[in-house]
Amino acid sequence: MPTEDTTLPGDSASVVAKTDEEKPDIRWDTLQDRLRLSVVSISTSHCFYFGHASAASFNATGFVVDAEQGIILSNRHVMGPGPSFHKATFFNNQELFLQPTYYDPIHDFA
């Protein structure tokens, strides 16, 4: 079956539909092995969680953006703008303490 070139309405870019033979062989287990190196589990404890009357402790996720600089991206509501304690755990159970370096004032990432 030959490839079919179609243009989407209102878009000048064309999309090429590929046959099964032309699709890349992406296996879930291979993809998972590659990605799990970058995903971390984050344990967070806030002494006083802003907007709430009591302390908070929960788990969340993040991912490595730059391993050389030690940058992990997560959500602002996870890291919190107040006094807090954060620990990242990698798939091999290696643990690192985290120090927030940036909170986006509008979007939910830190």
Backbone torsions as a table, in degrees:
resi	resn	phi	psi	omega
1	MET	NA	124.8	-179.4
2	PRO	-74.5	160.4	178.1
3	THR	-72.2	150.6	-178.2
4	GLU	-117.6	125.5	-179.5
5	ASP	-99.7	117.2	-179.6
6	THR	-126.4	146.4	177.4
7	THR	-106.0	133.8	178.8
8	LEU	-75.8	145.2	178.1
9	PRO	-59.0	133.4	177.6
10	GLY	75.8	9.4	-178.0
11	ASP	-132.6	134.0	-179.7
12	SER	-85.7	-13.2	179.3
13	ALA	-77.7	145.0	178.7
14	SER	-104.1	151.8	179.2
15	VAL	-115.3	130.7	-179.4
16	VAL	-102.9	120.8	176.9
17	ALA	-85.9	127.9	-176.9
18	LYS	-102.7	151.2	175.5
19	THR	-78.2	168.3	179.8
20	ASP	-59.6	-33.3	-179.1
21	GLU	-69.4	-27.5	-176.2
22	GLU	-91.8	-12.1	-178.9
23	LYS	-70.7	141.1	178.0
24	PRO	-65.5	147.9	-179.8
25	ASP	-86.3	92.0	179.4
26	ILE	-106.7	114.6	179.6
27	ARG	-100.0	139.8	-178.5
28	TRP	-59.2	-43.3	-178.0
29	ASP	-66.0	-36.1	178.1
30	THR	-68.2	-44.0	179.2
31	LEU	-63.6	-42.5	179.4
32	GLN	-62.8	-41.1	178.9
33	ASP	-61.6	-37.6	179.8
34	ARG	-72.8	-42.8	-173.4
35	LEU	-78.4	-29.0	-176.3
36	ARG	-65.7	-17.5	176.1
37	LEU	-67.6	-23.7	-175.5
38	SER	-100.8	-17.2	-175.8
39	VAL	-88.9	136.4	178.8
40	VAL	-126.1	151.4	171.2
41	SER	-96.5	131.2	-177.9
42	ILE	-113.1	123.3	173.5
43	SER	-98.4	127.9	-175.2
44	THR	-127.4	137.7	172.9
45	SER	-132.2	125.9	177.0
46	HIS	-107.8	129.3	177.7
47	CYS	-62.3	-44.3	176.5
48	PHE	-143.4	108.7	-176.9
49	TYR	-80.9	115.8	-176.3
50	PHE	-59.4	133.9	-177.8
51	GLY	93.9	-6.8	178.8
52	HIS	-130.0	156.0	-176.1
53	ALA	-82.4	-15.2	-175.2
54	SER	-130.2	173.3	178.0
55	ALA	-67.7	160.4	180.0
56	ALA	-136.4	146.4	177.6
57	SER	-143.4	127.6	-177.5
58	PHE	-158.0	172.9	177.9
59	ASN	-116.3	150.0	179.3
60	ALA	-151.5	-171.6	178.4
61	THR	-126.5	164.0	174.8
62	GLY	-155.7	178.2	176.4
63	PHE	-145.0	151.6	-177.8
64	VAL	-73.9	124.9	177.2
65	VAL	-97.0	-43.1	-179.9
66	ASP	-142.6	104.9	-176.5
67	ALA	-67.8	-36.4	-178.5
68	GLU	-64.8	-39.9	180.0
69	GLN	-90.6	-7.1	179.0
70	GLY	72.2	37.1	-177.7
71	ILE	-98.6	124.2	176.5
72	ILE	-119.9	133.9	179.2
73	LEU	-100.6	134.3	175.9
74	SER	-144.1	-159.3	-179.9
75	ASN	-101.6	150.5	178.7
76	ARG	-62.1	-39.8	-178.6
77	HIS	-68.5	-18.3	175.9
78	VAL	-79.9	-48.4	-177.0
79	MET	-77.1	-34.0	176.0
80	GLY	66.9	145.3	-178.5
81	PRO	-82.6	-8.3	-176.7
82	GLY	-100.2	-173.1	178.8
83	PRO	-62.4	128.9	-176.1
84	SER	-158.4	167.8	-179.3
85	PHE	-126.7	131.7	-176.6
86	HIS	-134.2	138.8	177.4
87	LYS	-136.7	131.3	177.3
88	ALA	-101.6	137.7	176.5
89	THR	-122.5	124.7	179.2
90	PHE	-87.1	171.8	-176.4
91	PHE	-59.7	-26.1	-179.7
92	ASN	-92.8	14.0	179.4
93	ASN	71.2	11.8	173.1
94	GLN	-70.1	133.8	-177.9
95	GLU	-116.2	140.4	177.4
96	LEU	-133.8	140.1	173.6
97	PHE	-82.8	140.7	-175.7
98	LEU	-107.5	144.7	174.1
99	GLN	-122.4	112.5	179.1
100	PRO	-60.4	136.2	179.6
101	THR	-115.8	-19.7	-178.3
102	TYR	-156.0	136.2	171.2
103	TYR	-121.8	125.8	176.5
104	ASP	-73.6	129.6	-176.0
105	PRO	-73.0	-17.0	-177.3
106	ILE	-114.4	-49.3	-175.5
107	HIS	-91.4	158.0	-174.6
108	ASP	-88.9	64.2	171.6
109	PHE	-142.8	153.3	-179.4
110	ALA	-144.0	NA	NA
